[in-house]
Amino acid sequence: MPLSYHDLVAQAKREIREVSVDDLASRTADPPLIVDVREPQEFATGTIAGAVLIPRGVLAGTIVRVAPDPATEIVLLCSHGNRSALAAKELQDLGYRAVASLAGGFTAWRASGREGVLPGDEAAARYARHLVLPGVGAAGQRRLGAARVLVVGAGGLGSPVALYLAAAGVGTIGIVDDDVVDLSNLQRQVLHTTAAVGTPKVASAARTLAALNPEVEVVTHPQHLEAATVIATLMGYDLVVDGSDNFPTRYLINDAALRLRIPVVHGSLFRWEGQCTVIDPYRGPCYRCLFPLPPPPDLAPDCAEAGVFGAVAGVVGSIMAVEVAKLILGIGEPLIGRLMVFDGLSGRVDDLLVRRDPACPACGDEDRPPILVDYDASCRAR
């Protein structure tokens, strides 16, 4: 019969070392590493000065970044000393040799008359799950905060991308869209609400993102991308999210990004399916390498004609947000030269390799970037 939580705690306390509040408070000259294993919302209400937040659920995979030496003296802290006892046993099992749990936890610390401290700022609580995440941490969060991302289209794909980028703390998010919110949009365009019907999408998006994370700067571009203005619109952004729903705009974004040499995270939707890829100018294939010519209109109808299931947009848009984060942080394997195809009906995800075309009229010659022109529905220059 499995042991109860109470029994597991009791067993852990028999196998680990506990320190008292007085013992820890006396260590002013040579303090140990204090790790608070509570949840971010608990940590935000107060902790011991100098404590580092690493929630118990991610402790095993994160502690090596904070304390790579298994001989590091560590005191673990929770509310009453139970979770920290279990965490101490876990670290002991991982080979840490100088681990202890604070008896009575933060409750005992406060009961002794000693003061706690609040975390440095609201960002520590907001981004707590990032700060303990390998590949992000404090340095990565600063990179996210300094990044400038342009999202083209505040619709089915742009909505989840913008929401997750704002939640992640991307410092500046530009939104390009010249449309107004329609009731039919709300089935998949989760940036907007019923109250926003009839208002510009960029204004609705800015309100939603500000409510989610007021630290993020939202720049609105209530316009249709055109050859005459696309460079000025894209310039100053670190990368572009292509959530547009038509080939003329996709080709124009591709060609402008090649000229500016900024990456594009591209996504598209069709009924129960979605696609995502990353275009990194001259490192991998561009959009014209994937689609030299647009398919006939009957094979690529817009969502009003073909339909799209809203949650599929959420899946693909979320993946696009992950790709944006990977590019900003410089981690992982972005979808450069790969086309991810998601089939919602089967639940399958295929990863198709795409090679750069040396004869591509857009990216084949780095010294001759494509001329920017406006295209008609068949992607012929107007």
N, C-alpha and C positions, 0 to 999 in steps of 0.2 A: 504494500500500500504506500503511495507517495507521501512524503512528509508534508505537513502543513507549512504555511509561511512562517508561523510562530516557531515551529520545530527547526526549520531551515536557519532562521536567525539565531536561535539558541545554539545550534551546532556550529555555525560560523563563528560566534563569539567565543566558543571553546577553542577554536583553532587559530584565531587572530589575536593581535595585541590591541588593547584599547588604551587611550590616553585620556586623562581628565582635563576638564576645562582649565584648572590651575596649571597643570603641566604644560599645556599648549600656550597659555597666556604668558608663561615665564620664559618662553623661547624667543625673546626679543633680539638677542645677539646673533643667534644662529637659527632662524626660523626654518621649519621644514616647508616643503611644497604642500600647500593646502588646496585640496580639490573638493569643490562642492558638487555632489552627485545628484542634487535635486533637479527638478524641472525648471525651465527658464522663468516661468511665472512665479515660482517660489523664490528663486534667486533674486528676481527683481524687487522683492519686498525687503531684502536685506541679507547680508552675509558677513563673514569675518574679513577684516581688512587683508587684502592680498590674495584672497581665495580665487581660484580659477574655476569657471563653470565647465564641467563636463558631465552631462546627464548620464546616469548609470547605464541607460540603454545603449550608449555609444562609447562607453568607457574603454572597453577592451580593444576596440579598433582605433582609438584616438590617443590613448595615454602615451604611446611610443613617440608621438610628435612633441608632447609636452615634457616627457621624461624618458629620453632614449636610453639612459643608463639605469639598468635594473637595481643598482645600489642606491638610487635616489631616495632620500627619506621623504615619505609621503604620508600626510594625515588626511583622511577622507571625512567628509562632513555631510550630514543630511539633517532632517528635522529632529529626529529623536535617537539616532544612532543605530537604527535597524538596517536601512538600505546601505549605509556606509559600511556596516559590518559585512554584509553580503558582497559589497564591492571590494572590500579589503581581501576577502577570501578569494575572489576572482583574480585580483592582481597577484596575490601570492601564488596561485596556480599558474599564472603566466610567467613566474620567475622573479617577481619583484621581492626583494629581501628585507626591505625596511619600511613596511607598510603598517599603518595603524588606523583605527577608527576612533573618532571623537565620541566618547561615552556621553550619551544624552543628547548629542547633536546640538544644533543651533538653539534649540529650546533651552538646553542646559546653559549654554553660553549666555543667553539673555537673562535667565533666571539668576545667574551669579552676579548680575548687576553690570556686566560688561556690555559695551555698546556694539551694535552691528553697523555696517556701512551699506549705503545704497550703491549699486553698480554705477559706473562712471556716467552713463547717459542712457537715453532711451534706446539708442541704436544697439547697445549691448543686449537688451532684452529682445528687440525686434529681430535682430539677426543672429540670435543665440545659436540656432541650428546650423547656420553657416560657419560661425566662428569655431565650432568644434569639428567641422567637416573637412577631411583631407582634400586638398586641392583648392580650398577656399581660405578659411582662416581669416585673420585680421587683414593680412596683406591683400588677399583676394577680394575681400569686401571693399577695401579701398579702391581696387581696380574697378569693381562694379560701380561704385559711387562716382568714379571719374569718367565712366563711359558715356558715349552719346550714340544712341541708336535711333534710326529713322524707321518707322513702321508705315509701310504703304498699304492703305486699306484698313479701315476700322470696322471690318465685317466679321465673317465667320472665323477666319484665321487670325486676323489682326487683333481680335478681341482677347482670346486666351494668351496670345503672345504678349500683348501690352500689359495685361493683368499680372502675369507671372514676372515680367521684367520689373514692373513697379514694385511688386511684393519683394523681389530680390534686391531692391535698392539700386537699380541702374539709375545713375544720376540724372540723365537727360533723355527723355523719350519724345521724339517727334512723331506726329500723327498726320498723314496725308490722306485726305478724303474730301470730295466735293459734294457728297450726297447728304440727304437728310434721313433720319430714322423713320422707317416704315414698320407698321405692325407685323408684316411678314418677316422682318429681320429678326424678331425677338426669339424665334425658335432656335437660333444658333449664335446670334451675335450678342454674347453675354456682357459686353461692355454697356449695353443700353437697357433702359427700363421702359415700361409702358408710359410713364410720365414724360419720357424724352421723345415720344413719337411726334414727328413734324419738326424737330429741331435739328440743326447741323450735327452730323456724326462726330466731328472733331470736338465740338463743344460738349456733347454728351460724354465722349471719351475722357476729356480733361476733367470733368466733374467726378466721374467714377474713379479715375486714377488718383486724384487728389484726396478723395475720401479714403481710399485704400492706404495710401502712403503720402502724406503731405510733404515729406522730404524730397520727393522726386519732382523735378521740373518738367512740365509738359509743354511742348511747343506745338502749336496747331498750325497746320498748313491747309486751309480750306480751298483746295484747288485740285484740278486735274493735271497730272504730270504731262508736260509737253516738251518737245525738243528745245524750245527757246528758253525754258526755265528749269529744266531738270538738273543741270549742273549746279546752279545756284541753290536749288533745294537740297541736293544731296551733300553739297560741300560743307565740311565742318562736322559731319557725322563719321563715326568710326566704322560703322557697318549699316547695312540696309536689310530690313525684313520685307520680302516681297510677298504680301498677302493679297495681291491684286487678283482679279477674276477674268482677265482678258489678255490675249496674246500681244496686242500692240503695246500695252503697258509693260508687260514682262520683257519684251525685246528692248524697249527703251531703257528700262532699269538696268538690264544686262549691259547695254552699250555704254551707258553713262558710268556705271561702276567700273568697267574696263578702263575708261578714260581717267577716272579718279583713283583707280587701283584700290578700291575698297571692297571687302567681301559682301556677298549677298546670301542670306538664308532664304531659300525659296520654298514655297509650299503651294499645293493645289488640291482641289477637291472634286470628286465626281460621284454622286449618289452615295454609296456605302464605302467608297475608296478614297484614299488620300496619298499624296506623295510629298517627299521632302528631300532636298539636297542643298549642298553648300557650294556656292560659286566663289572661288578664291582666285582673282584675276591672275592668269598666266602661271598659276601653280597647278591648276586642274582644269577640267573642261568648263566652258561657259555654257550659258543657257542655249545658245545656238548650236553648240556641239551636241546637246541632247536632242534639240528640236530644230533642225535646220530650216524646216518649213512648218507652218502651223497646220494641224489637221483640218480637214474640211469641216465647215460649221456643223454639219449634221453629226459628226463624230465628237465634237467638243462643244455641246450646247452649254449655255450658262445655267446657274443653279435654278433660276426661275423656270427654265424649260425642263431640265433633267431631274431636279430635286436633289437634296442632300440631307442626310441625317445629321442633326445638330451635334450630337456627341462625337461624331467622326471629326468634325471641325475642331472640337476640343482636344481630341487625341493628337491630331496632326499639329495643331497650334502649340500644344504643350511640348511636343518634340522639337518644334522650331525654337521655342524659348530655351530649351536645353542646349541646342546647337549655338545659339547666341551666347549663352553663358560660357560654353567651352571655348569659343573664339576669344571672348574677353579675357578669360582666365588663363588661356594658353594651356589647357589640359585636355586629356582624352584624345579621341580620334574623331574629328569632325567629319561630316558626310561629304568630304571633298572627293570628287570622282566616284561617288556612290549615290545611287538613287534609292531611297527607302520607300517601299510601296506597302501601304497598310490596307488590308481588306477586312472591313468590319464584319462582314457576314461570316467569313471563315475564321476570323481571329488570327490570320496569318500575317506575318511581316516578312517581306522579301527584301534583300539587299542586293541591288544590281550594280555591277561595276560599269562605269562609263569612262571612256578614254577621251582625252583631248584630241580633237581633230586638227592635224597640222595644216589642213587646207581650209579651216574654218574662216569664213569671211570676217568674223568679228575678232577672234583672238589668235588667229594663225600667225600674225606678224605683230610683235610687241611694238615695233617702231611705227606701225600704221594703225592706230586705234580707229574703231568704226566711226563713221560720220553720223551725227545724231540727226535723225529725221522723224517726223510724225508718220505713223502708219494707219492705214484704214483697217477695216475688219478682217481683211485677208492678208494683212501685214505687208501690203505694198506701200512704198513711199508715196505720200500725198503731195 
